[in-house]
Amino acid sequence: MKNEKHTRKEIIDHRLKQAGWNVNDRLQVIEEFNIQVSLPHEVNEPRTKYEGHQFSDYVLLGKDGQPLAVIEAKKSLVDANIGKEQAKQYCYNIQNEKGGELPFCFFTNGHDIFFWDLGNYPPKKVHGFPTRDDLERYKYIRKNRKPLVTELINSNIAGRDYQVQAIRSVMEGIDRRKRTFLLVMATGTGKTRTTIAMVDALMKAGWVERVLFLVDRIALRNQALEAFKEYLPNEPAWPKIGEKSIAKDRRIYTSTYPTMLNIIRDKDNSLSPYFFDLIVVDESHRSIYNTYQEVLDYFNTITLGLTATPTDVIDHNTFKLFECEDGIPTFAYSYEEAVNNIPSYLCDFQVMKIQTKFQEEGISKRTISLEDQKQLILEGKEVAEINFEGTDLEKKVINKGTNVTIVKEFMEECIKDPNGVLPGKTIFFCATKAHARRIEAIFDSLYPEYTGELAKVMVSDDPRVYGKGGLLHQFTHNDMPRIAISVDMLDTGIDVRELVNLVFVKPVFSYTKFWQMIGRGTRLLERTKIKPWCPEKDIFLIMDCWDNFEYFKLNPKGKELKAQIPLPVRFAGIRIDKIEKALEKNKTEIAQKEIEKLRTQISELPTKSVVIQDSRTDLAKAKEDNFWSHLTYEKFDFLRHTIKPLFRTVSQTDFKAMRFQKDVLEVSLTHLSEENEKFEILKENIITIVSELPLSINIVAKHTSFLKQILTNHYWSIITDNGFDELSEIISPLIKFREQRFQSDGPAKLNLQDVLKTKEMVEFGPRNEAVSITKYREMVEEKIAELTERNPILQRLKSGITISEEEAQQLAEELYEEDPHITESLLRKVYKHQRAKFIQFIKHILGIEILESFDEQVSKAVQQFIVEHTNLTSRQIEFLNLLKNYIIERGIIEKRDLIQAPFTIIHPKGIRGIFSPSEIQDILTLTETFAA
């Protein structure tokens, strides 16, 4: 065990140096800093040399020479928390002696470092010491930040009521010194704009200077970067076009997870753990808490997670990561709420289920037409041997006729452009890239008049997709192509408001991904932005060719995918197993050889990784020579459960070579264990891989003789453990040249006529209950249009001539006699307006004047009130939304209602409990329009 002195010299001094501190420069760092403290009660003179003095292990000084931070050091194998109270006492005593700002507090055992912003946040484990600039910046922010409760929100960036409430929920949490937040907002409700407005408010209030926006794909990074540039044009952003290296002079940073992971692991050009003040994690779900949680753990910052995944299916680990109770995010706004808002914030959808005969009944002699059976016989195929389930399509069997039927049915049923000929913008979600190419070829074959421009495959590994003028740019900005055929690339994140058709030509098993795919079509298309080839968008169509909606009705959370163990972890695990087996069989030479290799693997773990830094104590134990001298059951348990998982951090390596090394190690283990049957299976796999190495490449051809030996039974019959090492060492660097042969027994390819078996509308979505009212309104409007041609009163109204009360009454009586019955009370229900008169409805139907529904009037009035009062708290916004719903539901509101249920749910005193007298007066003025 290192004593405190050794800990300081060997570990802490080194880590301070990494943060830019010169421990030997007393203008920067003072060791054993002398702090004068009061003598005990009734003691006038120091009784010992040190009485009245305390000595801090380290004090870090600012540029003005004043103490910025205190560091209390403990022995390396002692819990760092032992020094917590001591460090805190030093900080307060320095402030009492010197005056000025309270120093920041650190306590450490060298491996574990804790940062304590006394009076503001509890202690937090951090991954390194701050630079002097970091501490100066933290000090400035702490001194100058303003209360967030009074900070106004820019409603031009995000002014919808739920957006303001989301921002307030986070800002109130920050004011309460909370550091992690999770916003759940449906796709299309403006998560990015909400975030930008929040960043704007936090920057203006002095809480945040640098922001990192993390995404999982480059396309989404560029999309976020453009949004920040649009709404915060004066904030310098990274990266600029073509910029690769990290720059440290910006305020807004957008990055993918892998890029930022590489930056923080870069030994030469990394970022301090204190560099960012806020990290925003876009699409926060299970993918981030494997390798990429390391990015979040590295930075000492406020963290905000964003996701569109519905609250009831968000994974437990996501809530845990953002320190929320299961099912209770910081703020949630669902797709149903957005669609049912008045007016709607998102577009509703209809679902049409399409299934062919082969999909439902499979492909066999029973389902193949007689004409196709004759053709198959002529081709020399046995019809009786053809037997596939419907679920085998695009897996074990490919039938062109099935895809042709789906494409034809799509062209007939899709939502079309204003000319009614071509489909509006559409995404086809395909199973594989080969499937996508087949669908594209069918469009080209069936509709040659569009010269190959109607439908285009868009996949992430095609460089033609990206950039200005690329396929994605053409799809979003031009008339053609109308149909994007995608495999994964367009499933999430890409914004195309013009989309009116989504076609699922594959099964989906992840509920999260399913809703992300549906989210591609939910954005509304503003009437002022409609392009010539766009239909008006009040609904979009989903054609489900694989019964996905039925699957998720039966399995609401979808199918949970098993977490895959990373290759480096499996590789290390097999080596541990082999060491144990060798010792069990008294093969000490083999055991010692594998121990040396495992120790080399451990020594090569990425030292800049947060995971590795967190495990310094465990790794120090595994690096001691005496640990390996006698490996007990407990030590093997430690290797398997503590050391082996650390190999998940390995990223910069040749994974093809490692996979081969793992395969060879595994076959050597079966050889050692004398598991002959398993050995034969694994041996055949090695032989297959080696046989696929191309001798036409010089570096491979140099080993021709050895390669030929490997393919012989004699080689394997006499192989030794050292022989496996030779095999791995020589062949693994060549694996990157391997030319994998495709097996001839791939999917069966057929071209059989398939027919439509099922076509039906599926009830799914927030508005199914409104169909009858919509139908009635259509009937009324058709009847008024028909009567206008022969009714003189309606003709005068349409011409803009005012009619008398008697004429209005006569018109009402005539319309009552028609089918459907048209009455004032029915019109009030249909158009959701309890106060409009009969003649106003008729004028609205004739297009003479716009009649906003009562619901719309109330919603707009409350929304405008919120926009004009952006300093409202989240609780006050919740009250106003309850007020809006109350007025819409009951049609009236009286002053006394505001201090009774349901308003007393929010506060026992109702409106008086959460608004000031002047604010109450403003709200009463608002409600006067709707008062009884």
Secondary structure as the mmCIF struct_conf table of DSSP 4:
data_model
#
loop_
_struct_conf.conf_type_id
_struct_conf.id
_struct_conf.beg_label_comp_id
_struct_conf.beg_label_asym_id
_struct_conf.beg_label_seq_id
_struct_conf.end_label_comp_id
_struct_conf.end_label_asym_id
_struct_conf.end_label_seq_id
HELX_RH_AL_P HELX_RH_AL_P1 GLU A 4 HIS A 6
HELX_RH_PI_P HELX_RH_PI_P1 THR A 7 ILE A 12
HELX_RH_AL_P HELX_RH_AL_P2 ASP A 13 GLN A 18
TURN_TY1_P TURN_TY1_P1 ALA A 19 GLY A 20
TURN_TY1_P TURN_TY1_P2 VAL A 23 ASN A 24
TURN_TY1_P TURN_TY1_P3 ARG A 26 GLN A 28
STRN STRN1 VAL A 29 GLN A 36
HELX_LH_PP_P HELX_LH_PP_P1 SER A 38 PRO A 40
TURN_TY1_P TURN_TY1_P4 HIS A 41 GLU A 42
BEND BEND1 GLU A 45 GLU A 45
BEND BEND2 ARG A 47 TYR A 50
TURN_TY1_P TURN_TY1_P5 GLU A 51 GLY A 52
STRN STRN2 HIS A 53 LEU A 61
TURN_TY1_P TURN_TY1_P6 LYS A 63 ASP A 64
BEND BEND3 GLY A 65 GLN A 66
STRN STRN3 PRO A 67 ALA A 73
TURN_TY1_P TURN_TY1_P7 SER A 76 LEU A 77
BEND BEND4 VAL A 78 VAL A 78
HELX_RH_3T_P HELX_RH_3T_P1 ALA A 80 GLY A 83
HELX_RH_AL_P HELX_RH_AL_P3 LYS A 84 LYS A 98
BEND BEND5 GLY A 100 GLU A 101
HELX_LH_PP_P HELX_LH_PP_P2 LEU A 102 PRO A 103
STRN STRN4 PHE A 104 THR A 108
BEND BEND6 GLY A 110 ASP A 112
STRN STRN5 ILE A 113 TRP A 116
TURN_TY1_P TURN_TY1_P8 LEU A 118 ASN A 120
BEND BEND7 TYR A 121 TYR A 121
STRN STRN6 LYS A 124 VAL A 126
BEND BEND8 HIS A 127 GLY A 128
HELX_LH_PP_P HELX_LH_PP_P3 PHE A 129 THR A 131
HELX_RH_AL_P HELX_RH_AL_P4 ARG A 132 ASN A 144
HELX_RH_3T_P HELX_RH_3T_P2 LEU A 148 THR A 150
TURN_TY1_P TURN_TY1_P9 SER A 155 ILE A 157
BEND BEND9 ALA A 158 ALA A 158
BEND BEND10 ARG A 160 ARG A 160
HELX_RH_AL_P HELX_RH_AL_P5 ASP A 161 ASP A 175
TURN_TY1_P TURN_TY1_P10 ARG A 176 ARG A 177
STRN STRN7 THR A 180 MET A 185
TURN_TY1_P TURN_TY1_P11 THR A 187 GLY A 188
BEND BEND11 THR A 189 THR A 189
HELX_RH_AL_P HELX_RH_AL_P6 LYS A 191 LYS A 204
TURN_TY1_P TURN_TY1_P12 ALA A 205 GLY A 206
BEND BEND12 TRP A 207 TRP A 207
BEND BEND13 GLU A 209 GLU A 209
STRN STRN8 VAL A 211 VAL A 215
BEND BEND14 ASP A 216 ARG A 217
HELX_RH_AL_P HELX_RH_AL_P7 ILE A 218 TYR A 231
TURN_TY1_P TURN_TY1_P13 PRO A 233 ASN A 234
BEND BEND15 GLU A 235 GLU A 235
STRN STRN9 ALA A 237 TRP A 238
HELX_LH_PP_P HELX_LH_PP_P4 PRO A 239 LYS A 240
TURN_TY1_P TURN_TY1_P14 ILE A 241 GLY A 242
BEND BEND16 SER A 245 SER A 245
BEND BEND17 LYS A 248 ASP A 249
BEND BEND18 ARG A 251 ARG A 251
STRN STRN10 ILE A 252 THR A 256
HELX_RH_AL_P HELX_RH_AL_P8 TYR A 257 ARG A 265
BEND BEND19 LYS A 267 ASN A 269
TURN_TY1_P TURN_TY1_P15 PRO A 273 TYR A 274
BEND BEND20 PHE A 275 PHE A 275
BEND BEND21 ASP A 277 ASP A 277
STRN STRN11 LEU A 278 VAL A 281
BEND BEND22 ASP A 282 GLU A 283
BEND BEND23 HIS A 285 HIS A 285
HELX_RH_3T_P HELX_RH_3T_P3 ARG A 286 TYR A 289
TURN_TY1_P TURN_TY1_P16 ASN A 290 TYR A 292
HELX_RH_AL_P HELX_RH_AL_P9 GLN A 293 TYR A 298
BEND BEND24 PHE A 299 PHE A 299
BEND BEND25 THR A 301 THR A 301
STRN STRN12 ILE A 302 THR A 307
BEND BEND26 THR A 309 THR A 309
HELX_RH_3T_P HELX_RH_3T_P4 THR A 311 VAL A 313
BEND BEND27 ILE A 314 ILE A 314
HELX_RH_AL_P HELX_RH_AL_P10 HIS A 316 LEU A 321
TURN_TY1_P TURN_TY1_P17 PHE A 322 GLU A 323
TURN_TY1_P TURN_TY1_P18 ASP A 326 GLY A 327
BEND BEND28 THR A 330 THR A 330
STRN STRN13 PHE A 331 TYR A 333
HELX_RH_AL_P HELX_RH_AL_P11 TYR A 335 ASN A 340
BEND BEND29 ASN A 341 PRO A 343
BEND BEND30 TYR A 345 TYR A 345
STRN STRN14 LEU A 346 LEU A 346
STRN STRN15 ASP A 348 THR A 356
HELX_RH_AL_P HELX_RH_AL_P12 LYS A 357 GLU A 361
STRN STRN16 ILE A 363 ILE A 363
BEND BEND31 SER A 364 SER A 364
TURN_TY1_P TURN_TY1_P19 LYS A 365 THR A 367
BEND BEND32 ILE A 368 ILE A 368
HELX_RH_AL_P HELX_RH_AL_P13 LEU A 370 LEU A 378
TURN_TY1_P TURN_TY1_P20 GLU A 379 GLY A 380
HELX_RH_3T_P HELX_RH_3T_P5 VAL A 383 GLU A 385
STRN STRN17 PHE A 388 PHE A 388
HELX_RH_3T_P HELX_RH_3T_P6 GLY A 390 ASP A 392
STRN STRN18 LEU A 393 LEU A 393
TURN_TY1_P TURN_TY1_P21 GLU A 394 LYS A 396
STRN STRN19 VAL A 397 ASN A 399
HELX_RH_AL_P HELX_RH_AL_P14 LYS A 400 GLU A 413
BEND BEND33 CYS A 414 CYS A 414
STRN STRN20 LYS A 416 LYS A 416
TURN_TY1_P TURN_TY1_P22 PRO A 418 ASN A 419
BEND BEND34 GLY A 420 LEU A 422
STRN STRN21 PRO A 423 PRO A 423
BEND BEND35 LYS A 425 LYS A 425
STRN STRN22 THR A 426 PHE A 429
BEND BEND36 ALA A 431 THR A 432
HELX_RH_AL_P HELX_RH_AL_P15 LYS A 433 LEU A 446
HELX_RH_3T_P HELX_RH_3T_P7 PRO A 448 TYR A 450
TURN_TY1_P TURN_TY1_P23 THR A 451 GLY A 452
BEND BEND37 LEU A 454 LEU A 454
STRN STRN23 ALA A 455 MET A 458
TURN_TY1_P TURN_TY1_P24 SER A 460 ASP A 461
HELX_RH_3T_P HELX_RH_3T_P8 PRO A 463 VAL A 465
BEND BEND38 TYR A 466 GLY A 467
TURN_TY1_P TURN_TY1_P25 LYS A 468 GLY A 469
BEND BEND39 GLY A 470 GLY A 470
HELX_RH_AL_P HELX_RH_AL_P16 LEU A 471 HIS A 477
BEND BEND40 ASN A 478 ASP A 479
STRN STRN24 ILE A 483 SER A 486
BEND BEND41 VAL A 487 ASP A 488
TURN_TY1_P TURN_TY1_P26 MET A 489 ASP A 491
BEND BEND42 THR A 492 GLY A 493
TURN_TY1_P TURN_TY1_P27 ARG A 497 GLU A 498
STRN STRN25 ASN A 501 PHE A 504
BEND BEND43 LYS A 506 LYS A 506
STRN STRN26 SER A 510 SER A 510
HELX_RH_AL_P HELX_RH_AL_P17 TYR A 511 ILE A 518
HELX_RH_3T_P HELX_RH_3T_P9 GLY A 519 GLY A 521
STRN STRN27 ARG A 523 ARG A 523
HELX_RH_3T_P HELX_RH_3T_P10 ARG A 527 LYS A 529
TURN_TY1_P TURN_TY1_P28 PRO A 532 TRP A 533
HELX_LH_PP_P HELX_LH_PP_P5 CYS A 534 GLU A 536
BEND BEND44 ASP A 538 ASP A 538
STRN STRN28 ILE A 539 ASP A 544
BEND BEND45 CYS A 545 TRP A 546
HELX_RH_AL_P HELX_RH_AL_P18 ASN A 548 LEU A 554
BEND BEND46 ASN A 555 ASN A 555
TURN_TY1_P TURN_TY1_P29 PRO A 556 LYS A 557
STRN STRN29 GLY A 558 GLY A 558
HELX_LH_PP_P HELX_LH_PP_P6 LYS A 559 PRO A 566
HELX_RH_AL_P HELX_RH_AL_P19 LEU A 567 GLU A 584
TURN_TY1_P TURN_TY1_P30 LYS A 585 ASN A 586
HELX_RH_AL_P HELX_RH_AL_P20 THR A 588 SER A 603
TURN_TY1_P TURN_TY1_P31 GLU A 604 GLU A 604
BEND BEND47 LEU A 605 LEU A 605
TURN_TY1_P TURN_TY1_P32 THR A 607 LYS A 608
HELX_RH_AL_P HELX_RH_AL_P21 VAL A 610 ASP A 614
TURN_TY1_P TURN_TY1_P33 SER A 615 SER A 615
HELX_RH_AL_P HELX_RH_AL_P22 ARG A 616 LYS A 623
BEND BEND48 GLU A 624 GLU A 624
HELX_RH_AL_P HELX_RH_AL_P23 ASP A 625 SER A 629
BEND BEND49 HIS A 630 HIS A 630
HELX_RH_AL_P HELX_RH_AL_P24 TYR A 633 PHE A 638
HELX_RH_PI_P HELX_RH_PI_P2 LEU A 639 ILE A 643
HELX_RH_3T_P HELX_RH_3T_P11 LYS A 644 THR A 649
BEND BEND50 GLN A 652 THR A 653
HELX_RH_AL_P HELX_RH_AL_P25 PHE A 655 SER A 673
TURN_TY1_P TURN_TY1_P34 GLU A 674 GLU A 674
HELX_RH_AL_P HELX_RH_AL_P26 ASN A 676 SER A 691
TURN_TY1_P TURN_TY1_P35 GLU A 692 GLU A 692
BEND BEND51 LEU A 693 LEU A 693
TURN_TY1_P TURN_TY1_P36 LEU A 695 SER A 696
BEND BEND52 ILE A 697 ILE A 697
HELX_RH_AL_P HELX_RH_AL_P27 ASN A 698 ALA A 701
TURN_TY1_P TURN_TY1_P37 LYS A 702 HIS A 703
HELX_RH_AL_P HELX_RH_AL_P28 THR A 704 ILE A 710
TURN_TY1_P TURN_TY1_P38 LEU A 711 LEU A 711
BEND BEND53 THR A 712 THR A 712
HELX_RH_AL_P HELX_RH_AL_P29 ASN A 713 SER A 717
BEND BEND54 ILE A 718 ILE A 718
HELX_RH_AL_P HELX_RH_AL_P30 ASP A 721 ILE A 731
HELX_RH_3T_P HELX_RH_3T_P12 SER A 732 PHE A 737
HELX_LH_PP_P HELX_LH_PP_P7 GLN A 740 GLN A 743
BEND BEND55 SER A 744 ASP A 745
BEND BEND56 PRO A 747 PRO A 747
STRN STRN30 ALA A 748 LEU A 750
STRN STRN31 LEU A 756 VAL A 762
BEND BEND57 GLY A 765 GLY A 765
TURN_TY1_P TURN_TY1_P39 PRO A 766 ARG A 767
HELX_RH_3T_P HELX_RH_3T_P13 ASN A 768 ALA A 770
HELX_RH_AL_P HELX_RH_AL_P31 VAL A 771 THR A 788
TURN_TY1_P TURN_TY1_P40 GLU A 789 ARG A 790
HELX_RH_AL_P HELX_RH_AL_P32 PRO A 792 LYS A 798
TURN_TY1_P TURN_TY1_P41 SER A 799 GLY A 800
HELX_RH_AL_P HELX_RH_AL_P33 GLU A 805 TYR A 816
TURN_TY1_P TURN_TY1_P42 GLU A 817 GLU A 817
BEND BEND58 GLU A 818 PRO A 820
HELX_RH_AL_P HELX_RH_AL_P34 GLU A 824 VAL A 830
TURN_TY1_P TURN_TY1_P43 TYR A 831 LYS A 832
BEND BEND59 GLN A 834 ARG A 835
HELX_RH_AL_P HELX_RH_AL_P35 PHE A 838 LEU A 846
TURN_TY1_P TURN_TY1_P44 GLY A 847 GLY A 847
BEND BEND60 ILE A 848 GLU A 849
HELX_RH_AL_P HELX_RH_AL_P36 PHE A 854 GLU A 868
TURN_TY1_P TURN_TY1_P45 THR A 870 ASN A 871
HELX_RH_AL_P HELX_RH_AL_P37 SER A 874 ARG A 890
BEND BEND61 GLY A 891 GLY A 891
STRN STRN32 ILE A 893 ILE A 893
HELX_RH_3T_P HELX_RH_3T_P14 LYS A 895 ILE A 899
BEND BEND62 GLN A 900 GLN A 900
TURN_TY1_P TURN_TY1_P46 ALA A 901 PRO A 902
HELX_RH_3T_P HELX_RH_3T_P15 PHE A 903 ILE A 905
TURN_TY1_P TURN_TY1_P47 ILE A 906 ILE A 906
TURN_TY1_P TURN_TY1_P48 PRO A 908 GLY A 910
HELX_RH_AL_P HELX_RH_AL_P38 ILE A 911 ILE A 914
BEND BEND63 PHE A 915 PHE A 915
HELX_RH_AL_P HELX_RH_AL_P39 PRO A 917 GLU A 928
TURN_TY1_P TURN_TY1_P49 THR A 929 PHE A 930
STRN STRN33 ALA A 931 ALA A 931
#
